[in-house]
Each structure stands twice: as C-alpha cells, then as structure tokens.
Amino acid sequence: MDLSHDIVAGMLTYPGVPGPEIRITTTRTASAARLTSGASFEIESLTLVGNTGTYVDAPYHYHADRADVAELPLERLVNVPIAVVRAVGRTAVTAADLGDPGRLWGHAVLVHTGWARYWGTPRYHELDCPHVTADAVDVLAAANAALVGIDSLNIDDPRDPRRPAHHRLLGADIPIVEHLTNLGSVPDTGARLIALPPPVRAMASFPVRAVAVFAG
C-alpha cells in the first residue's frame, strides 16, 4: 500500500517552503526529429526542496556531524516491521498514547492521526496539527525505534521552537518521515515498511516512496 502523497508541480507541503517545478527539457517533437519514424521521447527536469511531499529527515537535518540522506542505513528503511500508533483525534500524542514500549522495539513506528484527510486544503497547514510530545519522544528513543513517521504537517508542534522530536530522534540516529497518508489502512502490526530516498550526498531531507507491504 502506498503511504506517500503524489508530487505535483507547485504543490504546497509546508508553509513558506517553495513548491516543486517540473519542466520539459527535451520535447517529443524535438526528439522525434532525431529518431526513426514514429519514435520519440521526453526528458523532464525537477527542481524541489528536500522537504517536499512525503519525505525522510536524516540526522544531518538537525545535526551537522550525522548521517545525510545517502548515508542512512538500509536496515532502517527497507523491510522494517511496522508498529502503528493510533492517535486519531489527538493533537498532542503523548507517551501514554504509544502503549507498551516493548512492541515498538526495532520497528518503524507510524503515528496515525488522520490529519492526512486535510491534504491539499488550507486546514492541513494550520499550526494546531497533531504532533508528538517530548515525553513520547523519550519513549521512542529509548525503545530503539528504527524510524518514526507521522501523517501530519510536523512531528513536532510547529509553535514550539525547541523541536524535541527532531532534536532527540535525529540525535539518536532515528530517521523521521513526515506527511504520510493511508495509515488507517495499515494494520497495527504485521506489515513492513519500505521508505527509500535516492542516495543524494549532502541532503538532509528528501522525498520517499513509502510503501507498506502486507504478508501473504
């Protein structure tokens, strides 16, 4: 199941972050003039910031001496067992909402808030979005989560300049994936996550195709 939003030219992911630009650099008409009759191709260029659509934050995002996107360990991104935290209707997702920390150990912990239903509307970008609190972050770090994701505008409260989730999780080398979708269709346990960015050097964040794979 696809857990990523489509990337569309001009889209708004986060307030103040410019949208992507997609341009055709080689048209089908131009290429057809160089090829045998009936054949043509198109080549596009894409300009975007790393924080576009559904993306992963590498530790380098907040810690200059830590891994960038290209250095993220594959074991944190590929075939990772998923543990879903249900927090629909919650604004502040606390340690109590996480349940038994033992079930989170080594898992991709995906926080399902339901906020993705507002994607593409002004409501999605309002700052009272669901987020993870500092006490929950401490539990996630102590539980050795492989990755933490959320289907909201920000894993932290956008109004809190301390950004505890970004500082603490990335400081523990735990990648963060923001702007997920379709988490309501992922079982609490039993699925596995793939969330791969291209290996771009010196990038702190980059879009991913996040996919939940179901057994059987």
N, C-alpha and C positions, 0 to 999 in steps of 0.2 A: 504494500500500500504506500502510495506517495504521501509524504508528510511535508512537502515543500510547496511554497507558492510559486506560480509562474513569474518569470522576469519579463516585464513588458516595458518598452521604451517610455520614459517619462514618469514611471510609477513612483509613488512616494512610499518609502519604507519607514523612515524616521524623520520627524520634523527637523528641518534645517539641513538634511543630507540630500544632495542633488540626485535626481533620478538618472537612470541609465540612458545612454544614447546608442542607437543601433543605426548604422549607415551601410549602404551598399557601396563597396569599393570596386567590384567588378560586376557589371550587369550581364544578364543573359544575352542581351543583344550584342554587347562588345565581345563576349567570349564566343558567340556563335560565328562571328566573322573570322575567327582564328581556327575553327574546328571544322570537321567534316559536316556535310549537310545533315541537319536535324539534331545535332548535338550542341549543348550549351550548358553553362554552369553559372552559379552566382557565389560571390565571396562577400561576406559582411565584416564590418569592424564593430566591436562592442566597447564602449567606454563606460566604466562604472566604478563606484567606490566599493570597497570591500564589504561594507555593511549594507548590502542590497538584497532584498528578498529574504529567503531563509538562509542564514549564514552561520558559520562557526567562528567563534573568537578563540584564537590561540593564546597561550600565556603571554606572548610578546605584546599583545594588545595593551596590557597594563604593566608588564614587567620587561624592561628592555634587555635583560640578560637571559630571558627564557625562550622557549621554542617558538618559531614562527609557524605559519601555516604549512610550509614544506617539511618542517621537522616534527610535525605531530605524529606520534606513534600510531601505526595502523591498528594495533590492538585496541585502541580507544575509539576507533571509527568504523571498523568493519566486523560484522558478525558478533556484535556486542549484545548480550542479553538485556532485554528491556524490563524495567520496573516502572509502571505508570503510577503517578500520584494524582488522585482525583481531588481537584480543588475548585470545581465549577461553583461560581457564586461567591468565591472568596477573593478579597482584594489583597490582603496580606497573608501569604502562605507561610505558616509557622512550623516549628519543629513538631508540634503536636499533629499537624496535618500529614506529616510524612509517614506516620505509622512506625512499625517495627524497623529500626535501622538495619537489622540483620538482613532484610530482604533487598536492601539497596547495595550491598557489598559487591563491588566489581561490576555493577550494572550501569547501563545508560538510563539515568533517572529522568523521565519525561513528565513534566508537570502540566497536567491538563486543566486549564482554567476556563476554556470555552471562549476566550477572547477572540480567537480567530474568526468567529462569526461576523465580526465587525470589519474584517479586512476589506480594504478598498473604500471605506467610508470615513468621514471625519472622526467618528467616535473612536476608531481604532487608535488614533494618535493623541487622544486625550491622556493627561498625565495621571489620572486615577486608575490606571491599568493594574491588573494583578501582577504581583511580584513576590519574590522570596525574601523573607526577613533574615536578619543577621543570625538568629538562633537556629533557623533551618539550615543556613549556610554552614554553620559549625557542625551540625549533624551530617550533612552531605560530605563535607571534607573528611570528617572522622570515619565515615562509612566507606571511604575509598571508592567513591563513585568513579566510574570510568569516564563519564561525560554527564553533563546536566543540560537539559533542554526545557524550553517553555514555549507555549503558543500565545505569547503576549508581546507587547511593544518592547518590554525591557525586563530582564530577570531581576533587576534592582528597581526600587522605587525611583522613578526619574527625578523626583523632587529632592532626593537625598544625595548630596554631593559626595558622601562617603563611599557609595557604591560597594557595599560589603561583599556581595556575591562575586562581582568582577575581581575585586582585590583578593579575596580569600580563595575562591575556587581556582582562578588562574594562577595564584601564588602556589597552589598545591598541584599545579600542572594538570588540572582538570578542565578540559575544553568546555565551552558553553555554546549551545545552539539556540538562537532566538528566532522568533516568528515561524514556529512550526504550525502545522494545521492537521486536521483529520485525527487528532489524538483520541477523540471519542470513539473511533472505530478500532483502536488498538487495545487488545486485552491487557489486563493488569500485569500479567506475566505470560511467558511462553513465546513471545515474539522476539526477533533480533533486529538490531539496527545497523544500517549502513548509512554513513553520512560523510561522503568524501568530497573535499575540495581539490582542485588541481594543486600540484606542488609548487606554488609560487614563492620564491625567496623574498624575504624582507616584507612580507604581507602579514599584518596582524589579524585580519579577518577576511573571509572570502565566502561567497555563496556555495551552498552544498545542495546536492540532490539527496535529501534524507528519505530513506525508504525503510518501512517496517516489513520484515519477512516473517511470514507465518509458517509454522511447521505443518507438514503433511500436505 
